[in-house]
Amino acid sequence: MKKVKLLALAFVAGLVTFTSCNDDFVNTEPLSELSQSAVWSDAALAEAFVTEIYAGFNNGGFEEQSLASLTDEAIFTHPGRGITTITEGRSNPEDIGWVSTNLRWSSMYSRIRAANLALENLAEPKFPNTNNIVERLQGEAKFLRAYYYHQLARYYGGVPLIDRAYGLGEDDYMAPRNTWAETVNFIVKDLDEAATLLDGKKLATGRATKEAALALKSRILTYAASDLHDIPTAKAKSATIANFAKPELIGYVSGSRTERWEKAKAASKAVVDLNRGFKLNLTEPVSPQQGTTNYMDLSLARNGGQSELLLARYFTDAKPENGGRIGLYNGPNGYNNWAGNTPVQLLVDDYEMMDGTKFDWKNPAHAADPYANRDPRFAASILYEGSPWKVRSNANLPKDPASQIQTGRYEVINAAGQKVTHFGLDTRNSSIEDWNGSYTGYYFRKFTDPNPAIVDQNTRQQIPWPILRYTEAVFNYIEANLNLGNEAEARDWLNKIRFRAGMPAITATGQALVEKFRNEKRIEMVYEEQRYHDARRWMIAPSTLGRKADGIQVVGTLKPGKTVNVYKYSKENYNYTYTPFLIDPGKENRAWADKLYFLPISRAEENRNDKLVQNPGYTQ
């Protein structure tokens, strides 16, 4: 008898009872498994099966290692995790490097197989279609299949499109890669059908909806229209792609790029018209303080900011998942956190001044006080020298009664009246878990619950991961308009995003407007797994992802006549100097290679399926 093992067994255990038949041991059903016929004859069990397919989301982007650390957003603190295999350009089929649990080739296909099983069995359901549950589950399964294929596509390009569940005893389990165009069309078709099936259906929080299907369609069509997937453009920008024998696997070799942008625009406009934006109806900038508050409400999904979540991964106290440990993973060592993915100076420098001009280290006023008068989103996203933060633990509070971030070194007066150097509590010279200190002088704040009670390793937060949010679709709409020459419409929507953050309007045109757009998306969507894909599809990775990671050295010297025994950030008592520096290449020596526009298909997958063609730049 075929069995379908359900990882969501705890959910269904209370719904099913097992009975023995004539005490025949052979016919006794294992308590840890349910027969396929039982699953698809019961609406609750069928729903549990589809629910389990969502487990492929894992913890969303709230893993200990973050995709941000493969970009010019952050650097990963701890060694031996496979991050530098990619950032240093050494990725290969034998050793791909770190790939998130929810992005691995085999993981994606296991979820796709589950979606195929669901769709096959729901085609002729054996349970009553109460409240149109069949259509809802079909819509969810189609959305999930499209989602996992879109994950494969944006990392690998065109992939084998499997739309049925293979059974035992088939002659051939191997399949060639489909073209990029076929892969995109397959995803879009699934999403269109999902949107229709889910239209008007009420679903629990965290499940796919019509709105989510529209948002994912906006994303995949925006990617499809981008430079990386227009082969004539990609060949002109990359010799590696120009020499690839099967370019149709990674992009369009013919057709109208204008038509592709028109499709992306229409798909994005369908999401924009949902009017799910948070405070995107402003006609002028809010105050800097309100801009910071607005951005925190968005990232914490509070006070109306949650309206932007078209699909999210939620976490609760009822289940102690690692997605609730983002503060522990990335917070300061002086709070007994692990400082996993720390912002780099490259990112910090890209936050504009409050007047919309660029920050410039060559400007004496900027260099003397680099964190003053910056884009309000900066303070809501990054912890830096002097940032007020949570009250330190009882053990550490005497060392820092002010509970401010300390990322530099400073002069203090000791008990003997001598001037000595004090290393900040949040550095790699700290008296508190120095091995967890930041290499860059910054810490990740975005998505971290500011609740002072959540400061230790045993308390999880409940901030949702934004799988799809409204503002991303707005950026997609802006990008399509820019590529179609509709600058006024693009600027209008770009400024709506800026006004919400307290930033002035953009007036640029032409390429300058494109650069403003790209920087605006970099700042607004920071740490939301956008930069990695954007830099690649825009083909700007050599000049962005390929840059050496850097940090800041902060030194505080006592002003004449000032006496400080316990350090506190104070311009009254200290003169501060800020000096950018490159990360030691022994820690990470970033180097871009054009093969990194796509991940390599692992040797294990090649061995399983000899019909696979390897991606450009990697040996077959």
C-alpha angles and dihedrals in degrees: 000000000000115000131202111208111213119207086194090063093130088063095053100034092089092049098057135058124192124217130193122232118220088329087280104163093200091061095047110118118225111252091225095057139052127209117250091239090054093051096051095042093061124063093210093051092046089052090049089053092053090044090058091058087068088065086084087078086069107177094335109225093334097098124128089252113051132205085230088075090064088060143052089274100077149351125228113241104205125071131233101035100114095252095118091049085074103030091051093048097247098121114131139157091270093049115019092172126225114351119174116255091243093052103052117124095236092045092053093049093048088057092045089053090052091051090050091051090051094050093048093051095042091054088081105019120200096205133068115280093232113178089355091288091157094059091044093052091045090052092049092048092050091048092049093048089051091047095053092044090050089053090053092045097053092050102035108017119227113012137183107288109219113183100172137051111255116228134208120284099026118153096233133018096177124101134180124237115270119228122268090250092052091048093051092046091050092051093046092049091052091048094049090051092044091052091053094046093047096044110124094002119134111224134181118259112280096029126112118272137180088264091054091050091052091048093050090049088053090053099047094046091049090052090046092056094049129110095257092059097043099085098203089053094042093049091052090053100040131040089196091061092039089059096047111116095209106043092156087073092065105029151352115298093187142008134076117309089195089060090051091054090047090055091048090050093050092048092049093046089056088061095041088054090060087078092217094140122128110234094335094138097080123125097197137023121281119229117285090250092052090046091057091046092049092052093048090050089053096048093042093043093232140129093021097322090106089071088081094062107104090169127000142169108239130202129202138184089246090074118037098218126168090240086079092059099071091117091053093046096051108020128108121287088228085070091048091258127135105242091216105162110025125186117252126224090247088069095042091052091055093064105101127230116261091261091057097255123127122266110246128190088204089064105089093212092052094046093049094053108014098171098051122103095004131148105295090236089068094071090045093052109036137042112217140166109315096009110150109237141163123317108272121241119279090256093053103033095087088061091053114017090170092058095219128150110265114196102151142054124263144182118252134169115246129212090273091056093252125138109241137168118260117198115215118257090237097055136091088257093056125130085229117073094318091184088068095052123123118261091204104048093245139090135207113256105163113102091015114126108236091209103131090218091066101073107110139068095258101057118079124202126222104222112141123234110237105231091172124005132181097243091060089060089048089055089049089053091049091049093051091050091050091052091048094050097252095133098158093056091045093051092047093057093039090056092049088062092046095047090055088055094046095253126136125253122277116234099176124126136198119005091349088061090050090053091048090051093050093049092046091054090046091056100038096046098037114152091008094110093256103111096062092056097037095053090050099044091045086048092228093120096110090061096037116025090032095059120109113260115247143184144189132265113208121194125183119196122189116251116238112285095012120129120194124172100174114036122244127165105260132156087196093062102029144050108215130205124193120202123180116218138181119251112255106266087225086068097042129342106190119208128168121224120183091231085073091074082088132024117245119251104245121253089239091060091045089053091051094048118029091185092073118108114214121237122260117286096023123097115249 
